[in-house]
């Protein structure tokens, strides 16, 4: 996308172009041992330690993504 728009490729622009689905998928179980043992405390420093797990984060991001998608597709979000 950025190269088609003839924009300079730098880390800030590349990260900004990644969608929410990409970020929520980084919390998938397949990355549990690869990424999160070293990064979870740094990435979420203010999250209470008792619930600061990849699984809890994944569940919360999934709920946020579902809500975001419902809003984006003009679906009712309450009844």
mmCIF file of the N, C-alpha and C atoms, coordinates in Angstrom:
data_MODEL
# 
_entry.id   MODEL 
# 
loop_
_atom_site.group_PDB 
_atom_site.id 
_atom_site.type_symbol 
_atom_site.label_atom_id 
_atom_site.label_alt_id 
_atom_site.label_comp_id 
_atom_site.label_asym_id 
_atom_site.label_entity_id 
_atom_site.label_seq_id 
_atom_site.pdbx_PDB_ins_code 
_atom_site.Cartn_x 
_atom_site.Cartn_y 
_atom_site.Cartn_z 
_atom_site.occupancy 
_atom_site.B_iso_or_equiv 
_atom_site.pdbx_formal_charge 
_atom_site.auth_seq_id 
_atom_site.auth_comp_id 
_atom_site.auth_asym_id 
_atom_site.auth_atom_id 
_atom_site.pdbx_PDB_model_num 
ATOM 1   N N  . UNK A 1 1  ? 0.825   -1.180  0.000  1.00 0.00 ? 1  UNK A N  1 
ATOM 2   C CA . UNK A 1 1  ? 0.000   0.000   0.000  1.00 0.00 ? 1  UNK A CA 1 
ATOM 3   C C  . UNK A 1 1  ? 0.876   1.253   0.000  1.00 0.00 ? 1  UNK A C  1 
ATOM 4   N N  . UNK A 1 2  ? 1.851   1.316   0.898  1.00 0.00 ? 2  UNK A N  1 
ATOM 5   C CA . UNK A 1 2  ? 2.696   2.508   0.962  1.00 0.00 ? 2  UNK A CA 1 
ATOM 6   C C  . UNK A 1 2  ? 3.523   2.687   -0.300 1.00 0.00 ? 2  UNK A C  1 
ATOM 7   N N  . UNK A 1 3  ? 4.038   1.592   -0.846 1.00 0.00 ? 3  UNK A N  1 
ATOM 8   C CA . UNK A 1 3  ? 4.854   1.720   -2.057 1.00 0.00 ? 3  UNK A CA 1 
ATOM 9   C C  . UNK A 1 3  ? 4.005   2.143   -3.249 1.00 0.00 ? 3  UNK A C  1 
ATOM 10  N N  . UNK A 1 4  ? 2.742   1.720   -3.291 1.00 0.00 ? 4  UNK A N  1 
ATOM 11  C CA . UNK A 1 4  ? 1.849   2.163   -4.368 1.00 0.00 ? 4  UNK A CA 1 
ATOM 12  C C  . UNK A 1 4  ? 1.522   3.647   -4.253 1.00 0.00 ? 4  UNK A C  1 
ATOM 13  N N  . UNK A 1 5  ? 1.555   4.159   -3.043 1.00 0.00 ? 5  UNK A N  1 
ATOM 14  C CA . UNK A 1 5  ? 1.286   5.575   -2.817 1.00 0.00 ? 5  UNK A CA 1 
ATOM 15  C C  . UNK A 1 5  ? 2.565   6.411   -2.921 1.00 0.00 ? 5  UNK A C  1 
ATOM 16  N N  . UNK A 1 6  ? 3.666   5.743   -3.240 1.00 0.00 ? 6  UNK A N  1 
ATOM 17  C CA . UNK A 1 6  ? 4.980   6.381   -3.383 1.00 0.00 ? 6  UNK A CA 1 
ATOM 18  C C  . UNK A 1 6  ? 5.394   7.118   -2.114 1.00 0.00 ? 6  UNK A C  1 
ATOM 19  N N  . UNK A 1 7  ? 5.097   6.506   -0.961 1.00 0.00 ? 7  UNK A N  1 
ATOM 20  C CA . UNK A 1 7  ? 5.501   7.078   0.323  1.00 0.00 ? 7  UNK A CA 1 
ATOM 21  C C  . UNK A 1 7  ? 6.777   6.391   0.790  1.00 0.00 ? 7  UNK A C  1 
ATOM 22  N N  . UNK A 1 8  ? 7.547   7.124   1.542  1.00 0.00 ? 8  UNK A N  1 
ATOM 23  C CA . UNK A 1 8  ? 8.791   6.590   2.089  1.00 0.00 ? 8  UNK A CA 1 
ATOM 24  C C  . UNK A 1 8  ? 8.450   5.487   3.087  1.00 0.00 ? 8  UNK A C  1 
ATOM 25  N N  . UNK A 1 9  ? 9.154   4.361   2.963  1.00 0.00 ? 9  UNK A N  1 
ATOM 26  C CA . UNK A 1 9  ? 8.938   3.258   3.893  1.00 0.00 ? 9  UNK A CA 1 
ATOM 27  C C  . UNK A 1 9  ? 9.837   3.454   5.103  1.00 0.00 ? 9  UNK A C  1 
ATOM 28  N N  . UNK A 1 10 ? 9.223   3.629   6.257  1.00 0.00 ? 10 UNK A N  1 
ATOM 29  C CA . UNK A 1 10 ? 9.971   3.678   7.504  1.00 0.00 ? 10 UNK A CA 1 
ATOM 30  C C  . UNK A 1 10 ? 9.153   2.938   8.557  1.00 0.00 ? 10 UNK A C  1 
ATOM 31  N N  . UNK A 1 11 ? 9.770   2.549   9.660  1.00 0.00 ? 11 UNK A N  1 
ATOM 32  C CA . UNK A 1 11 ? 9.057   1.736   10.650 1.00 0.00 ? 11 UNK A CA 1 
ATOM 33  C C  . UNK A 1 11 ? 7.749   2.358   11.140 1.00 0.00 ? 11 UNK A C  1 
ATOM 34  N N  . UNK A 1 12 ? 7.723   3.661   11.382 1.00 0.00 ? 12 UNK A N  1 
ATOM 35  C CA . UNK A 1 12 ? 6.510   4.313   11.870 1.00 0.00 ? 12 UNK A CA 1 
ATOM 36  C C  . UNK A 1 12 ? 5.351   4.198   10.893 1.00 0.00 ? 12 UNK A C  1 
ATOM 37  N N  . UNK A 1 13 ? 5.628   4.408   9.625  1.00 0.00 ? 13 UNK A N  1 
ATOM 38  C CA . UNK A 1 13 ? 4.565   4.311   8.616  1.00 0.00 ? 13 UNK A CA 1 
ATOM 39  C C  . UNK A 1 13 ? 4.103   2.866   8.440  1.00 0.00 ? 13 UNK A C  1 
ATOM 40  N N  . UNK A 1 14 ? 5.030   1.932   8.451  1.00 0.00 ? 14 UNK A N  1 
ATOM 41  C CA . UNK A 1 14 ? 4.667   0.519   8.290  1.00 0.00 ? 14 UNK A CA 1 
ATOM 42  C C  . UNK A 1 14 ? 3.772   0.072   9.442  1.00 0.00 ? 14 UNK A C  1 
ATOM 43  N N  . UNK A 1 15 ? 4.135   0.412   10.667 1.00 0.00 ? 15 UNK A N  1 
ATOM 44  C CA . UNK A 1 15 ? 3.334   0.032   11.831 1.00 0.00 ? 15 UNK A CA 1 
ATOM 45  C C  . UNK A 1 15 ? 1.958   0.683   11.768 1.00 0.00 ? 15 UNK A C  1 
ATOM 46  N N  . UNK A 1 16 ? 1.898   1.934   11.362 1.00 0.00 ? 16 UNK A N  1 
ATOM 47  C CA . UNK A 1 16 ? 0.616   2.640   11.276 1.00 0.00 ? 16 UNK A CA 1 
ATOM 48  C C  . UNK A 1 16 ? -0.320  2.006   10.251 1.00 0.00 ? 16 UNK A C  1 
ATOM 49  N N  . UNK A 1 17 ? 0.212   1.368   9.242  1.00 0.00 ? 17 UNK A N  1 
ATOM 50  C CA . UNK A 1 17 ? -0.614  0.748   8.196  1.00 0.00 ? 17 UNK A CA 1 
ATOM 51  C C  . UNK A 1 17 ? -1.154  -0.620  8.591  1.00 0.00 ? 17 UNK A C  1 
ATOM 52  N N  . UNK A 1 18 ? -0.612  -1.228  9.645  1.00 0.00 ? 18 UNK A N  1 
ATOM 53  C CA . UNK A 1 18 ? -1.090  -2.545  10.071 1.00 0.00 ? 18 UNK A CA 1 
ATOM 54  C C  . UNK A 1 18 ? -2.477  -2.417  10.687 1.00 0.00 ? 18 UNK A C  1 
ATOM 55  N N  . UNK A 1 19 ? -3.378  -3.334  10.348 1.00 0.00 ? 19 UNK A N  1 
ATOM 56  C CA . UNK A 1 19 ? -4.751  -3.235  10.838 1.00 0.00 ? 19 UNK A CA 1 
ATOM 57  C C  . UNK A 1 19 ? -4.910  -3.884  12.211 1.00 0.00 ? 19 UNK A C  1 
ATOM 58  N N  . UNK A 1 20 ? -6.062  -3.648  12.820 1.00 0.00 ? 20 UNK A N  1 
ATOM 59  C CA . UNK A 1 20 ? -6.324  -4.169  14.163 1.00 0.00 ? 20 UNK A CA 1 
ATOM 60  C C  . UNK A 1 20 ? -6.306  -5.695  14.191 1.00 0.00 ? 20 UNK A C  1 
ATOM 61  N N  . UNK A 1 21 ? -6.734  -6.308  13.103 1.00 0.00 ? 21 UNK A N  1 
ATOM 62  C CA . UNK A 1 21 ? -6.693  -7.773  13.014 1.00 0.00 ? 21 UNK A CA 1 
ATOM 63  C C  . UNK A 1 21 ? -5.277  -8.304  13.140 1.00 0.00 ? 21 UNK A C  1 
ATOM 64  N N  . UNK A 1 22 ? -4.318  -7.597  12.555 1.00 0.00 ? 22 UNK A N  1 
ATOM 65  C CA . UNK A 1 22 ? -2.912  -8.002  12.683 1.00 0.00 ? 22 UNK A CA 1 
ATOM 66  C C  . UNK A 1 22 ? -2.493  -7.978  14.147 1.00 0.00 ? 22 UNK A C  1 
ATOM 67  N N  . UNK A 1 23 ? -2.788  -6.865  14.825 1.00 0.00 ? 23 UNK A N  1 
ATOM 68  C CA . UNK A 1 23 ? -2.353  -6.726  16.216 1.00 0.00 ? 23 UNK A CA 1 
ATOM 69  C C  . UNK A 1 23 ? -3.038  -7.740  17.124 1.00 0.00 ? 23 UNK A C  1 
ATOM 70  N N  . UNK A 1 24 ? -4.313  -7.983  16.919 1.00 0.00 ? 24 UNK A N  1 
ATOM 71  C CA . UNK A 1 24 ? -4.991  -8.963  17.765 1.00 0.00 ? 24 UNK A CA 1 
ATOM 72  C C  . UNK A 1 24 ? -4.498  -10.381 17.471 1.00 0.00 ? 24 UNK A C  1 
ATOM 73  N N  . UNK A 1 25 ? -4.108  -10.653 16.223 1.00 0.00 ? 25 UNK A N  1 
ATOM 74  C CA . UNK A 1 25 ? -3.590  -11.991 15.899 1.00 0.00 ? 25 UNK A CA 1 
ATOM 75  C C  . UNK A 1 25 ? -2.215  -12.229 16.527 1.00 0.00 ? 25 UNK A C  1 
ATOM 76  N N  . UNK A 1 26 ? -1.505  -11.174 16.871 1.00 0.00 ? 26 UNK A N  1 
ATOM 77  C CA . UNK A 1 26 ? -0.213  -11.337 17.548 1.00 0.00 ? 26 UNK A CA 1 
ATOM 78  C C  . UNK A 1 26 ? -0.390  -11.946 18.936 1.00 0.00 ? 26 UNK A C  1 
ATOM 79  N N  . UNK A 1 27 ? -1.620  -11.949 19.436 1.00 0.00 ? 27 UNK A N  1 
ATOM 80  C CA . UNK A 1 27 ? -1.915  -12.542 20.739 1.00 0.00 ? 27 UNK A CA 1 
ATOM 81  C C  . UNK A 1 27 ? -2.416  -13.976 20.622 1.00 0.00 ? 27 UNK A C  1 
ATOM 82  N N  . UNK A 1 28 ? -2.363  -14.546 19.419 1.00 0.00 ? 28 UNK A N  1 
ATOM 83  C CA . UNK A 1 28 ? -2.785  -15.935 19.217 1.00 0.00 ? 28 UNK A CA 1 
ATOM 84  C C  . UNK A 1 28 ? -1.882  -16.893 19.995 1.00 0.00 ? 28 UNK A C  1 
ATOM 85  N N  . UNK A 1 29 ? -2.415  -18.061 20.265 1.00 0.00 ? 29 UNK A N  1 
ATOM 86  C CA . UNK A 1 29 ? -1.701  -19.068 21.065 1.00 0.00 ? 29 UNK A CA 1 
ATOM 87  C C  . UNK A 1 29 ? -0.360  -19.477 20.450 1.00 0.00 ? 29 UNK A C  1 
ATOM 88  N N  . UNK A 1 30 ? -0.265  -19.439 19.128 1.00 0.00 ? 30 UNK A N  1 
ATOM 89  C CA . UNK A 1 30 ? 0.977   -19.883 18.484 1.00 0.00 ? 30 UNK A CA 1 
ATOM 90  C C  . UNK A 1 30 ? 2.174   -18.988 18.844 1.00 0.00 ? 30 UNK A C  1 
ATOM 91  N N  . UNK A 1 31 ? 1.925   -17.796 19.348 1.00 0.00 ? 31 UNK A N  1 
ATOM 92  C CA . UNK A 1 31 ? 3.010   -16.886 19.748 1.00 0.00 ? 31 UNK A CA 1 
ATOM 93  C C  . UNK A 1 31 ? 3.258   -16.897 21.256 1.00 0.00 ? 31 UNK A C  1 
ATOM 94  N N  . UNK A 1 32 ? 2.534   -17.742 21.974 1.00 0.00 ? 32 UNK A N  1 
ATOM 95  C CA . UNK A 1 32 ? 2.624   -17.738 23.439 1.00 0.00 ? 32 UNK A CA 1 
ATOM 96  C C  . UNK A 1 32 ? 4.048   -17.944 23.947 1.00 0.00 ? 32 UNK A C  1 
ATOM 97  N N  . UNK A 1 33 ? 4.751   -18.902 23.411 1.00 0.00 ? 33 UNK A N  1 
ATOM 98  C CA . UNK A 1 33 ? 6.113   -19.166 23.870 1.00 0.00 ? 33 UNK A CA 1 
ATOM 99  C C  . UNK A 1 33 ? 7.170   -18.384 23.092 1.00 0.00 ? 33 UNK A C  1 
ATOM 100 N N  . UNK A 1 34 ? 6.818   -17.946 21.891 1.00 0.00 ? 34 UNK A N  1 
ATOM 101 C CA . UNK A 1 34 ? 7.788   -17.262 21.036 1.00 0.00 ? 34 UNK A CA 1 
ATOM 102 C C  . UNK A 1 34 ? 7.959   -15.797 21.436 1.00 0.00 ? 34 UNK A C  1 
ATOM 103 N N  . UNK A 1 35 ? 6.861   -15.089 21.624 1.00 0.00 ? 35 UNK A N  1 
ATOM 104 C CA . UNK A 1 35 ? 6.916   -13.648 21.887 1.00 0.00 ? 35 UNK A CA 1 
ATOM 105 C C  . UNK A 1 35 ? 6.643   -13.248 23.326 1.00 0.00 ? 35 UNK A C  1 
ATOM 106 N N  . UNK A 1 36 ? 5.580   -13.764 23.886 1.00 0.00 ? 36 UNK A N  1 
ATOM 107 C CA . UNK A 1 36 ? 5.019   -13.172 25.084 1.00 0.00 ? 36 UNK A CA 1 
ATOM 108 C C  . UNK A 1 36 ? 5.761   -13.391 26.388 1.00 0.00 ? 36 UNK A C  1 
ATOM 109 N N  . UNK A 1 37 ? 6.520   -14.445 26.592 1.00 0.00 ? 37 UNK A N  1 
ATOM 110 C CA . UNK A 1 37 ? 7.249   -14.517 27.869 1.00 0.00 ? 37 UNK A CA 1 
ATOM 111 C C  . UNK A 1 37 ? 8.195   -13.325 28.071 1.00 0.00 ? 37 UNK A C  1 
ATOM 112 N N  . UNK A 1 38 ? 8.798   -12.835 26.999 1.00 0.00 ? 38 UNK A N  1 
ATOM 113 C CA . UNK A 1 38 ? 9.737   -11.724 27.106 1.00 0.00 ? 38 UNK A CA 1 
ATOM 114 C C  . UNK A 1 38 ? 9.057   -10.359 26.981 1.00 0.00 ? 38 UNK A C  1 
ATOM 115 N N  . UNK A 1 39 ? 7.940   -10.277 26.277 1.00 0.00 ? 39 UNK A N  1 
ATOM 116 C CA . UNK A 1 39 ? 7.367   -8.977  25.925 1.00 0.00 ? 39 UNK A CA 1 
ATOM 117 C C  . UNK A 1 39 ? 6.148   -8.533  26.721 1.00 0.00 ? 39 UNK A C  1 
ATOM 118 N N  . UNK A 1 40 ? 5.458   -9.441  27.360 1.00 0.00 ? 40 UNK A N  1 
ATOM 119 C CA . UNK A 1 40 ? 4.150   -9.084  27.922 1.00 0.00 ? 40 UNK A CA 1 
ATOM 120 C C  . UNK A 1 40 ? 4.245   -7.979  28.972 1.00 0.00 ? 40 UNK A C  1 
ATOM 121 N N  . UNK A 1 41 ? 5.243   -8.037  29.835 1.00 0.00 ? 41 UNK A N  1 
ATOM 122 C CA . UNK A 1 41 ? 5.384   -7.011  30.873 1.00 0.00 ? 41 UNK A CA 1 
ATOM 123 C C  . UNK A 1 41 ? 5.745   -5.662  30.262 1.00 0.00 ? 41 UNK A C  1 
ATOM 124 N N  . UNK A 1 42 ? 6.585   -5.664  29.248 1.00 0.00 ? 42 UNK A N  1 
ATOM 125 C CA . UNK A 1 42 ? 6.982   -4.426  28.576 1.00 0.00 ? 42 UNK A CA 1 
ATOM 126 C C  . UNK A 1 42 ? 5.834   -3.844  27.762 1.00 0.00 ? 42 UNK A C  1 
ATOM 127 N N  . UNK A 1 43 ? 5.095   -4.695  27.068 1.00 0.00 ? 43 UNK A N  1 
ATOM 128 C CA . UNK A 1 43 ? 4.007   -4.236  26.208 1.00 0.00 ? 43 UNK A CA 1 
ATOM 129 C C  . UNK A 1 43 ? 2.791   -3.757  27.009 1.00 0.00 ? 43 UNK A C  1 
ATOM 130 N N  . UNK A 1 44 ? 2.555   -4.344  28.172 1.00 0.00 ? 44 UNK A N  1 
ATOM 131 C CA . UNK A 1 44 ? 1.384   -4.006  28.986 1.00 0.00 ? 44 UNK A CA 1 
ATOM 132 C C  . UNK A 1 44 ? 1.807   -3.761  30.439 1.00 0.00 ? 44 UNK A C  1 
ATOM 133 N N  . UNK A 1 45 ? 2.620   -2.730  30.671 1.00 0.00 ? 45 UNK A N  1 
ATOM 134 C CA . UNK A 1 45 ? 3.195   -2.530  32.005 1.00 0.00 ? 45 UNK A CA 1 
ATOM 135 C C  . UNK A 1 45 ? 2.186   -2.161  33.091 1.00 0.00 ? 45 UNK A C  1 
ATOM 136 N N  . UNK A 1 46 ? 1.058   -1.571  32.725 1.00 0.00 ? 46 UNK A N  1 
ATOM 137 C CA . UNK A 1 46 ? 0.098   -1.117  33.734 1.00 0.00 ? 46 UNK A CA 1 
ATOM 138 C C  . UNK A 1 46 ? -1.068  -2.081  33.922 1.00 0.00 ? 46 UNK A C  1 
ATOM 139 N N  . UNK A 1 47 ? -1.031  -3.197  33.223 1.00 0.00 ? 47 UNK A N  1 
ATOM 140 C CA . UNK A 1 47 ? -2.071  -4.207  33.385 1.00 0.00 ? 47 UNK A CA 1 
ATOM 141 C C  . UNK A 1 47 ? -1.792  -4.970  34.680 1.00 0.00 ? 47 UNK A C  1 
ATOM 142 N N  . UNK A 1 48 ? -2.817  -5.181  35.513 1.00 0.00 ? 48 UNK A N  1 
ATOM 143 C CA . UNK A 1 48 ? -2.584  -5.919  36.765 1.00 0.00 ? 48 UNK A CA 1 
ATOM 144 C C  . UNK A 1 48 ? -1.927  -7.279  36.511 1.00 0.00 ? 48 UNK A C  1 
ATOM 145 N N  . UNK A 1 49 ? -0.937  -7.588  37.305 1.00 0.00 ? 49 UNK A N  1 
ATOM 146 C CA . UNK A 1 49 ? -0.137  -8.808  37.121 1.00 0.00 ? 49 UNK A CA 1 
ATOM 147 C C  . UNK A 1 49 ? -0.977  -10.081 37.125 1.00 0.00 ? 49 UNK A C  1 
ATOM 148 N N  . UNK A 1 50 ? -2.015  -10.122 37.955 1.00 0.00 ? 50 UNK A N  1 
ATOM 149 C CA . UNK A 1 50 ? -2.839  -11.332 38.063 1.00 0.00 ? 50 UNK A CA 1 
ATOM 150 C C  . UNK A 1 50 ? -3.537  -11.693 36.755 1.00 0.00 ? 50 UNK A C  1 
ATOM 151 N N  . UNK A 1 51 ? -3.877  -10.696 35.951 1.00 0.00 ? 51 UNK A N  1 
ATOM 152 C CA . UNK A 1 51 ? -4.581  -10.979 34.687 1.00 0.00 ? 51 UNK A CA 1 
ATOM 153 C C  . UNK A 1 51 ? -3.706  -10.705 33.461 1.00 0.00 ? 51 UNK A C  1 
ATOM 154 N N  . UNK A 1 52 ? -2.436  -10.380 33.662 1.00 0.00 ? 52 UNK A N  1 
ATOM 155 C CA . UNK A 1 52 ? -1.534  -10.067 32.552 1.00 0.00 ? 52 UNK A CA 1 
ATOM 156 C C  . UNK A 1 52 ? -1.004  -11.361 31.929 1.00 0.00 ? 52 UNK A C  1 
ATOM 157 N N  . UNK A 1 53 ? -1.869  -12.006 31.143 1.00 0.00 ? 53 UNK A N  1 
ATOM 158 C CA . UNK A 1 53 ? -1.480  -13.225 30.432 1.00 0.00 ? 53 UNK A CA 1 
ATOM 159 C C  . UNK A 1 53 ? -1.860  -13.069 28.961 1.00 0.00 ? 53 UNK A C  1 
ATOM 160 N N  . UNK A 1 54 ? -1.213  -13.827 28.126 1.00 0.00 ? 54 UNK A N  1 
ATOM 161 C CA . UNK A 1 54 ? -1.515  -13.785 26.705 1.00 0.00 ? 54 UNK A CA 1 
ATOM 162 C C  . UNK A 1 54 ? -2.958  -14.190 26.454 1.00 0.00 ? 54 UNK A C  1 
ATOM 163 N N  . UNK A 1 55 ? -3.429  -15.177 27.182 1.00 0.00 ? 55 UNK A N  1 
ATOM 164 C CA . UNK A 1 55 ? -4.797  -15.674 26.992 1.00 0.00 ? 55 UNK A CA 1 
ATOM 165 C C  . UNK A 1 55 ? -5.840  -14.602 27.331 1.00 0.00 ? 55 UNK A C  1 
ATOM 166 N N  . UNK A 1 56 ? -5.685  -13.937 28.452 1.00 0.00 ? 56 UNK A N  1 
ATOM 167 C CA . UNK A 1 56 ? -6.626  -12.881 28.843 1.00 0.00 ? 56 UNK A CA 1 
ATOM 168 C C  . UNK A 1 56 ? -6.591  -11.741 27.830 1.00 0.00 ? 56 UNK A C  1 
ATOM 169 N N  . UNK A 1 57 ? -5.397  -11.333 27.438 1.00 0.00 ? 57 UNK A N  1 
ATOM 170 C CA . UNK A 1 57 ? -5.267  -10.261 26.447 1.00 0.00 ? 57 UNK A CA 1 
ATOM 171 C C  . UNK A 1 57 ? -5.915  -10.649 25.127 1.00 0.00 ? 57 UNK A C  1 
ATOM 172 N N  . UNK A 1 58 ? -5.702  -11.872 24.693 1.00 0.00 ? 58 UNK A N  1 
ATOM 173 C CA . UNK A 1 58 ? -6.283  -12.341 23.447 1.00 0.00 ? 58 UNK A CA 1 
ATOM 174 C C  . UNK A 1 58 ? -7.808  -12.288 23.511 1.00 0.00 ? 58 UNK A C  1 
ATOM 175 N N  . UNK A 1 59 ? -8.375  -12.735 24.624 1.00 0.00 ? 59 UNK A N  1 
ATOM 176 C CA . UNK A 1 59 ? -9.835  -12.707 24.789 1.00 0.00 ? 59 UNK A CA 1 
ATOM 177 C C  . UNK A 1 59 ? -10.362 -11.272 24.746 1.00 0.00 ? 59 UNK A C  1 
ATOM 178 N N  . UNK A 1 60 ? -9.678  -10.361 25.417 1.00 0.00 ? 60 UNK A N  1 
ATOM 179 C CA . UNK A 1 60 ? -10.118 -8.967  25.448 1.00 0.00 ? 60 UNK A CA 1 
ATOM 180 C C  . UNK A 1 60 ? -9.996  -8.309  24.075 1.00 0.00 ? 60 UNK A C  1 
ATOM 181 N N  . UNK A 1 61 ? -8.892  -8.539  23.388 1.00 0.00 ? 61 UNK A N  1 
ATOM 182 C CA . UNK A 1 61 ? -8.727  -7.985  22.045 1.00 0.00 ? 61 UNK A CA 1 
ATOM 183 C C  . UNK A 1 61 ? -9.762  -8.560  21.084 1.00 0.00 ? 61 UNK A C  1 
ATOM 184 N N  . UNK A 1 62 ? -10.105 -9.836  21.256 1.00 0.00 ? 62 UNK A N  1 
ATOM 185 C CA . UNK A 1 62 ? -11.127 -10.454 20.405 1.00 0.00 ? 62 UNK A CA 1 
ATOM 186 C C  . UNK A 1 62 ? -12.483 -9.766  20.615 1.00 0.00 ? 62 UNK A C  1 
ATOM 187 N N  . UNK A 1 63 ? -12.827 -9.478  21.871 1.00 0.00 ? 63 UNK A N  1 
ATOM 188 C CA . UNK A 1 63 ? -14.087 -8.783  22.154 1.00 0.00 ? 63 UNK A CA 1 
ATOM 189 C C  . UNK A 1 63 ? -14.091 -7.382  21.531 1.00 0.00 ? 63 UNK A C  1 
ATOM 190 N N  . UNK A 1 64 ? -12.982 -6.686  21.658 1.00 0.00 ? 64 UNK A N  1 
ATOM 191 C CA . UNK A 1 64 ? -12.879 -5.344  21.080 1.00 0.00 ? 64 UNK A CA 1 
ATOM 192 C C  . UNK A 1 64 ? -13.005 -5.416  19.562 1.00 0.00 ? 64 UNK A C  1 
ATOM 193 N N  . UNK A 1 65 ? -12.337 -6.388  18.951 1.00 0.00 ? 65 UNK A N  1 
ATOM 194 C CA . UNK A 1 65 ? -12.402 -6.534  17.495 1.00 0.00 ? 65 UNK A CA 1 
ATOM 195 C C  . UNK A 1 65 ? -13.810 -6.862  17.022 1.00 0.00 ? 65 UNK A C  1 
ATOM 196 N N  . UNK A 1 66 ? -14.508 -7.727  17.764 1.00 0.00 ? 66 UNK A N  1 
ATOM 197 C CA . UNK A 1 66 ? -15.895 -8.054  17.416 1.00 0.00 ? 66 UNK A CA 1 
ATOM 198 C C  . UNK A 1 66 ? -16.779 -6.815  17.485 1.00 0.00 ? 66 UNK A C  1 
ATOM 199 N N  . UNK A 1 67 ? -16.641 -6.036  18.549 1.00 0.00 ? 67 UNK A N  1 
ATOM 200 C CA . UNK A 1 67 ? -17.429 -4.814  18.685 1.00 0.00 ? 67 UNK A CA 1 
ATOM 201 C C  . UNK A 1 67 ? -17.099 -3.836  17.566 1.00 0.00 ? 67 UNK A C  1 
ATOM 202 N N  . UNK A 1 68 ? -15.822 -3.646  17.301 1.00 0.00 ? 68 UNK A N  1 
ATOM 203 C CA . UNK A 1 68 ? -15.391 -2.752  16.232 1.00 0.00 ? 68 UNK A CA 1 
ATOM 204 C C  . UNK A 1 68 ? -15.973 -3.183  14.892 1.00 0.00 ? 68 UNK A C  1 
ATOM 205 N N  . UNK A 1 69 ? -15.951 -4.480  14.601 1.00 0.00 ? 69 UNK A N  1 
ATOM 206 C CA . UNK A 1 69 ? -16.487 -4.976  13.334 1.00 0.00 ? 69 UNK A CA 1 
ATOM 207 C C  . UNK A 1 69 ? -17.997 -4.790  13.253 1.00 0.00 ? 69 UNK A C  1 
ATOM 208 N N  . UNK A 1 70 ? -18.698 -4.991  14.348 1.00 0.00 ? 70 UNK A N  1 
ATOM 209 C CA . UNK A 1 70 ? -20.154 -4.781  14.345 1.00 0.00 ? 70 UNK A CA 1 
ATOM 210 C C  . UNK A 1 70 ? -20.476 -3.318  14.067 1.00 0.00 ? 70 UNK A C  1 
ATOM 211 N N  . UNK A 1 71 ? -19.736 -2.419  14.692 1.00 0.00 ? 71 UNK A N  1 
ATOM 212 C CA . UNK A 1 71 ? -19.955 -0.991  14.464 1.00 0.00 ? 71 UNK A CA 1 
ATOM 213 C C  . UNK A 1 71 ? -19.627 -0.640  13.017 1.00 0.00 ? 71 UNK A C  1 
ATOM 214 N N  . UNK A 1 72 ? -18.515 -1.136  12.527 1.00 0.00 ? 72 UNK A N  1 
ATOM 215 C CA . UNK A 1 72 ? -18.082 -0.847  11.165 1.00 0.00 ? 72 UNK A CA 1 
ATOM 216 C C  . UNK A 1 72 ? -19.102 -1.320  10.132 1.00 0.00 ? 72 UNK A C  1 
ATOM 217 N N  . UNK A 1 73 ? -19.768 -2.435  10.404 1.00 0.00 ? 73 UNK A N  1 
ATOM 218 C CA . UNK A 1 73 ? -20.749 -2.991  9.474  1.00 0.00 ? 73 UNK A CA 1 
ATOM 219 C C  . UNK A 1 73 ? -22.173 -2.548  9.800  1.00 0.00 ? 73 UNK A C  1 
ATOM 220 N N  . UNK A 1 74 ? -22.299 -1.510  10.638 1.00 0.00 ? 74 UNK A N  1 
ATOM 221 C CA . UNK A 1 74 ? -23.583 -0.909  10.977 1.00 0.00 ? 74 UNK A CA 1 
ATOM 222 C C  . UNK A 1 74 ? -24.568 -1.911  11.582 1.00 0.00 ? 74 UNK A C  1 
ATOM 223 N N  . UNK A 1 75 ? -24.053 -2.825  12.374 1.00 0.00 ? 75 UNK A N  1 
ATOM 224 C CA . UNK A 1 75 ? -24.913 -3.787  13.056 1.00 0.00 ? 75 UNK A CA 1 
ATOM 225 C C  . UNK A 1 75 ? -25.287 -3.208  14.415 1.00 0.00 ? 75 UNK A C  1 
ATOM 226 N N  . UNK A 1 76 ? -26.414 -3.626  14.963 1.00 0.00 ? 76 UNK A N  1 
ATOM 227 C CA . UNK A 1 76 ? -26.783 -3.131  16.297 1.00 0.00 ? 76 UNK A CA 1 
ATOM 228 C C  . UNK A 1 76 ? -25.785 -3.651  17.345 1.00 0.00 ? 76 UNK A C  1 
ATOM 229 N N  . UNK A 1 77 ? -25.444 -2.796  18.291 1.00 0.00 ? 77 UNK A N  1 
ATOM 230 C CA . UNK A 1 77 ? -24.500 -3.208  19.337 1.00 0.00 ? 77 UNK A CA 1 
ATOM 231 C C  . UNK A 1 77 ? -25.181 -3.383  20.688 1.00 0.00 ? 77 UNK A C  1 
ATOM 232 N N  . UNK A 1 78 ? -26.465 -3.020  20.790 1.00 0.00 ? 78 UNK A N  1 
ATOM 233 C CA . UNK A 1 78 ? -27.257 -3.299  21.979 1.00 0.00 ? 78 UNK A CA 1 
ATOM 234 C C  . UNK A 1 78 ? -28.705 -3.528  21.554 1.00 0.00 ? 78 UNK A C  1 
ATOM 235 N N  . UNK A 1 79 ? -29.436 -4.154  22.411 1.00 0.00 ? 79 UNK A N  1 
ATOM 236 C CA . UNK A 1 79 ? -30.830 -4.485  22.098 1.00 0.00 ? 79 UNK A CA 1 
ATOM 237 C C  . UNK A 1 79 ? -31.739 -3.873  23.118 1.00 0.00 ? 79 UNK A C  1 
# 
